[in-house]
Amino acid sequence: MSAASPLQLDTLFGEYPLDQAFDEMREPNGDVRAHYRALAETLASLPPEELQRRKQSADLSFLTQGITFTVYGRDEGTERIFPYDLLPRLITAKEWERIERGLTQRITALNLFLRDVYSDAKILNDKVIPRELVYSCKHYRRQMRGLQVPRNVYIAVVGSDLLRLKTGEFVVLEDNLRVPSGVSYMLTNRRVMKRTFPQLFSSYGVRPIEHYPQMLLATLRSLAPEGRPEPNIVLLTPGVFNSAYFEHTYLARQMGIDLVEGRDLVTHDNIVYMRTTDGLKRVDVIYRRVDDDFSDPLVFRADSSLGCAGLFNAYRAGNVTVTNAFGTGLADDKAVYAYVPKMIRYYLDEEPILPNVETYILSEEKERQHVLANLDKLVVKAVGESGGYGMLIGPHSTAAQREEFSRAIEANPRNYIAQPTLDFSRAPCLIGNSLEPRHVDLRPYILFGDKVNIVPGGLTRVALEKGSLVVNSSQGGGSKDTWVLE
């Protein structure tokens, strides 16, 4: 392929402003970064109609595969094709090596924290983390106190959200430890991209991710109860109306395991069985995509029909492994997140490799007053929400919205945290026939069984609306394939 001329590159970038944010593809002076040059030249050498043809082909592929998600609270229909940007996001081997080490360190410390808090609570006794912060968390489960968790692994599947700051440094925005979603989009994005740019993909030497389902299966198998060498593993879904139902069916199919709903399960003598056409079959490991509250009506919400009555007792008896473990949402709390660097120092005696974003704890009087005086400059988040809900982005908010959040904070300060409005990195997206920058984050997927495994890449989420800082699909965001280079 011949190199694109400067004129072709100028046409490609068109009105592509470079501002204070780190640009994934371009240097501050406008030059294309070295690892992006082959991609830029490929794009510049293709006629606009050919780019559009490839985009339409990719969209059609998503449509025929039924790759959708659900938006709640909208009147105009909820089922959407997952928005996808044609241009991959590239990460160098050196950058990835740091991310991998940082995430391994982080999940190790978070797991030790959960094990400690539900047993001896040394970190609370040593006053490293305020006791009331932990016990006031709505995801803390007193039923887990003193319970032996298989292999002491509380969090087997994690999706941490990373941002790149204007310095080029990656930071952790939050950890998703309950039922992190999106991995199916990472896998389908890759499959579509290999068909869309086959020559470019092979020439770049992109590290593979296709083995994720088998790694997940091996992780689940490693956590099976003692004496079950050939464990029966199932994926528990809330059902077809859940926003991530496509992902549940996709992963179950890829792993070759049964997809079950609560009504498919029954317990007897503290053993879980699934109903089959051949009668009852014992279940050993449950990959749970149902929140704690809905998992067992005998222990949590009595009005839930999504879980299985008696599941928790079977779990407590050690006859079934449920992953992620009940009560892991404690370490998912956005206020507890602020203390993860202290956890790393306390349990591992190491400095954090990936820093946190500066976070204000609003139950602290001094920090709360600072936040209330600066709501127009900060991002405020409800500690237990996800998907971009329960959030105020100060610079983009109205006076009425700020007043509403101010009252909510005063009424229940423990329910909120605040962070600076971050000008995080942007990557080029195909908008019409030219490239325009849009803000992106990165959600790598981490597996923890016998050891920590991280597939190279993850889901790059994109704020597709111009100027938006919200990457969540439920709020108008989309995704890109993420290429980690050899």
C-alpha angles and dihedrals in degrees: 000000000000119000116260116249122242087251091056090049091049090052091048094053095039108157096005107149121205112209137164095297120094109261113216093209106031137052118232089260091056098257116136111251113252097249091049097051097093090050093048092049092048091051093045092050094054120087113241091247090056091052090050091048091054091047091052090048090053092047090050090051091055091047095051092047090052092235099173142143132201127243113205123209098026121120099207098074125292109227114092137175105245108258111241132188117215098219118084123228111235126213123184123233091247093052091047093050090060092045091051094050092046095050093045089053092047099049090046091055094044091052091050089049093055092046090050098045092051092048126023097355091213093159089057094044089051089052093235089130122025110256093219091055090060099040093046092055110112090218094057108111115204087191088072094060110123094357117142109234117204109267086348088274110143098165116040097158122042135168111193119192116227131190128195113223127212089267089063091248120134118229131184113249096183144334120239106206106153109063106336112195137194102071091114089058090051090054097043092045088058094049092050093045093053088057094043098050105015098158094044091048094052094045093053097059096229117193112243126250100174092101093067096102091052091047089051090049091049090049092052091046091052090058096054118128117270114276096027103105093165101039122193105231125194136179112229112212129182086228144255095319094061116109092235098044091118088058093049093053092042095052094044090052093046092050094042094235133129121270108218139179124211091263089060091062132073133176128220126174089351093303122117120226133182122221113242135169087257093053131262120347123193118247119212105174129028120196095205122212092167120094120248093253093061100037102088123012091200093062108021127020109002092201094059119114094176098080138051123265110236095020094121093051090051088049092048089050090056094241096119134028116224117193132230089030121242112268097030089120086080089076089043091063110116092224093051086049089070089067098051093101088055090049090054092052093043100048102027103026089226136120114249112264093201112041127220124241111258105268131194116214104215096201084071107088097217094048092045093054091049091051095046089052092050105037091130091063103040141068114237121198135186105239097229101039128098138178094059093295125132092028137130119199100199102205090049096043134100126236089250092054091049091050090051092051091045090058092045092051093049091049095049114007093170089065095064143056129184133214135181116271100258123212092213126184127294130211130196117266129188104250110174106318099330140059122261128179120248131178116260138187130189130232111192117189118232126195123198121191123112085350140351116280126184122182110226106257128010136196115321105204119203132206093222095184110090111259093005121137095193114098099175115121089225088061100047100282129135139187146248135204111259117219118199106194123225 
